[in-house]
């Protein structure tokens, strides 16, 4: 079963394009929860994703509730900067979902509070000027940790 990446209301087209390319090359499904801060037709999204868009398994939902309704059995890990669980300390089951929040505000506080046991983070230094890693880098780091644990299925 594939890995599933969820982007919650992405705002920067280049990040989404880079994430789409990572999803294609790792056989990962990309779920986007809207609204988005851009159109998938924008040249920055297309350019970042190169010619990989036709290879992408992309699923779009109008809101978080629509995602949950369409995926009622989804085991979701919520990647956020301020939580206790480090992403490498989790054993990821097959067909899990990992959600990443919008670039400026992350995942809504209410969603995180309702799912504390499955919140994860990447350790990093933090101060008022350097708050977090770039979203597409964060997704790539976590995707490859999950695939490492799964022994890189179907990869050479």
Wavefront OBJ file of the C-alpha trace (Angstrom):
o trace
v 0.000 0.000 0.000
v 1.338 3.444 -0.838
v 2.396 6.276 1.374
v -0.001 9.247 1.385
v 1.046 12.877 1.751
v -1.559 15.501 2.630
v -1.009 19.205 2.050
v -3.400 21.336 4.084
v -4.224 24.542 2.188
v -0.833 25.005 0.488
v 0.092 28.578 -0.335
v 3.311 28.511 -2.387
v 3.125 26.978 -5.873
v 6.813 26.079 -6.099
v 6.610 24.025 -2.887
v 3.606 22.097 -4.170
v 5.364 21.455 -7.483
v 8.466 20.140 -5.710
v 6.339 17.961 -3.426
v 4.438 16.579 -6.427
v 7.736 15.612 -8.036
v 8.864 13.871 -4.832
v 5.551 12.005 -4.699
v 5.909 10.763 -8.273
v 9.473 9.539 -7.812
v 8.549 7.723 -4.570
v 5.169 6.302 -5.695
v 3.393 8.380 -3.062
v -0.187 9.644 -3.333
v -0.593 13.418 -2.958
v -3.781 14.641 -1.276
v -4.440 18.385 -1.325
v -6.976 19.933 1.025
v -8.197 23.293 -0.216
v -8.554 26.054 -0.579
v -5.143 26.576 -2.128
v -3.391 29.915 -2.400
v -2.823 29.403 -6.138
v -4.029 27.441 -9.156
v -2.425 24.177 -10.235
v -2.300 25.705 -13.714
v 0.205 28.385 -12.631
v 3.549 28.256 -14.400
v 5.500 28.093 -11.102
v 3.696 24.885 -10.100
v 4.141 23.347 -13.527
v 7.802 24.340 -13.686
v 8.639 22.940 -10.238
v 6.869 19.673 -11.046
v 8.463 19.482 -14.501
v 6.730 16.941 -16.718
v 5.786 14.727 -13.764
v 2.215 15.993 -13.348
v 0.685 13.368 -15.638
v 2.362 10.651 -13.525
v 1.066 11.980 -10.193
v -1.715 10.312 -8.214
v -3.349 13.575 -7.069
v -6.534 13.803 -5.016
v -8.158 17.123 -4.125
v -10.678 17.896 -1.358
v -12.527 21.156 -0.761
v -11.871 21.036 3.009
v -10.639 18.860 5.878
v -14.081 17.405 6.540
v -14.365 16.266 2.900
v -10.963 14.576 3.219
v -12.027 12.725 6.386
v -15.304 11.660 4.768
v -13.492 10.279 1.709
v -10.803 8.554 3.818
v -12.574 7.395 6.996
v -9.964 4.757 7.920
v -6.934 6.998 7.357
v -4.236 6.807 10.028
v -2.862 10.342 9.896
v 0.383 11.676 11.338
v 0.423 15.459 11.647
v 3.824 17.070 11.024
v 4.204 20.275 13.022
v 7.094 22.187 14.569
v 5.881 22.287 18.173
v 5.051 18.799 19.367
v 6.819 16.121 21.369
v 7.082 13.101 19.031
v 10.137 13.056 16.773
v 9.395 11.696 13.308
v 12.134 9.044 13.459
v 10.723 7.577 16.694
v 7.506 6.479 14.989
v 7.002 3.115 13.256
v 4.872 3.977 10.246
v 2.332 1.370 9.128
v 1.600 0.698 5.475
v -0.838 3.061 3.802
v -0.383 5.767 6.432
v -1.030 9.447 5.776
v 1.211 12.343 6.771
v -0.262 15.830 6.848
v 1.692 19.049 6.438
v 0.165 22.466 7.074
v 0.167 25.655 5.086
v 3.466 27.484 4.895
v 2.500 30.505 7.009
v 0.403 29.003 9.802
v 0.822 25.215 9.735
v -1.957 22.810 10.644
v -4.875 24.392 12.536
v -4.504 24.191 16.315
v -7.841 22.398 16.768
v -6.798 19.552 14.441
v -3.509 19.181 16.321
v -5.197 19.244 19.731
v -7.581 16.497 18.606
v -4.676 14.306 17.431
v -1.802 14.871 19.866
v -0.775 11.202 19.902
v -0.029 11.215 16.162
v 1.686 14.608 15.898
v 5.321 14.442 14.779
v 8.165 16.902 14.292
v 11.621 17.188 12.785
v 14.153 18.418 15.368
v 15.588 21.841 14.515
v 16.897 24.991 16.085
v 14.253 27.649 16.458
v 14.321 31.361 17.045
v 12.145 34.288 16.072
v 13.784 34.640 12.639
v 14.345 30.966 11.682
v 11.090 29.225 12.535
v 11.066 26.119 10.350
v 12.374 24.265 7.326
v 10.951 24.807 3.856
v 7.787 22.751 3.353
v 9.030 20.768 0.364
v 12.252 19.882 2.219
v 10.250 18.794 5.256
v 8.030 16.543 3.154
v 11.065 14.938 1.482
v 12.754 14.260 4.827
v 9.693 12.528 6.273
v 8.833 10.630 3.068
v 12.302 9.115 2.924
v 12.215 8.144 6.592
v 8.969 6.253 6.055
v 10.344 4.593 2.922
v 13.568 3.698 4.767
v 11.494 1.953 7.420
v 9.580 0.126 4.691
v 12.912 -0.852 3.047
v 12.268 1.269 -0.051
v 9.539 -0.801 -1.733
v 9.821 -1.072 -5.532
v 12.875 1.189 -5.577
v 16.321 0.494 -6.936
l 1 2 3 4 5 6 7 8 9 10 11 12 13 14 15 16 17 18 19 20 21 22 23 24 25 26 27 28 29 30 31 32 33 34 35 36 37 38 39 40 41 42 43 44 45 46 47 48 49 50 51 52 53 54 55 56 57 58 59 60 61 62 63 64 65 66 67 68 69 70 71 72 73 74 75 76 77 78 79 80 81 82 83 84 85 86 87 88 89 90 91 92 93 94 95 96 97 98 99 100 101 102 103 104 105 106 107 108 109 110 111 112 113 114 115 116 117 118 119 120 121 122 123 124 125 126 127 128 129 130 131 132 133 134 135 136 137 138 139 140 141 142 143 144 145 146 147 148 149 150 151 152 153 154 155 156
